[in-house]
Amino acid sequence: MTYAILALALMVQSAEAESVDAGILEQLAWMEGCWQADGFAGEMSECWMRTQSGELVGAFQYSAQGTLQFTEMLMIGTNAEGEFGYHVKHFNRDFTGWESQNEQITFDYRQVSETRIEFGGLVLEFDGPDAFTARLDMRQRDGSLTTEVFEFSRISP
């Protein structure tokens, strides 16, 4: 009987978490589509689409001097470890991964509003129907932290 109660409690907790995640994801409809920005002495673009189950998934590419440098697969949702956040896997130009097969970079979810979502180390802010700003905290080799700002413009809905 105790196991059945525990299993039921875990199912209810999981359903509540999914409901909260769905509410957060609904507020990010403005992200859907394709975007471009300049940064790191090159050009970047990313496209976001919503899955049937509600997560946002995306692809990112960075080029410098007309040559692809690296790509990223992106997801805003819950990963296999049950962490809701902004998840990233990096790939070299030849599609070899930076992270090992079961690893990813995760920016933990902090808070959301109608025009802004905050993750640990990453903030995305909606600036209007055709623009958003990304602020990315980056640890430098000397241990200091800098914030890179990218001004994205919409290239397709």
Secondary structure, DSSP 8 states (H G I E B T S, - for coil): -HHHHHHHHHHHHHHHHHHHHHHHHHTTGGG-EEEEEEETTEEEEEEEEE-TTS-EEEEEEEEETTEEEEEEEEEEEE-TTS-EEEEEEEEETTS-BSS-TT--EEEEEEEE-SSEEEETTEEEEEEETTEEEEEEEEE-TTS-EEEEEEEEEEEE-
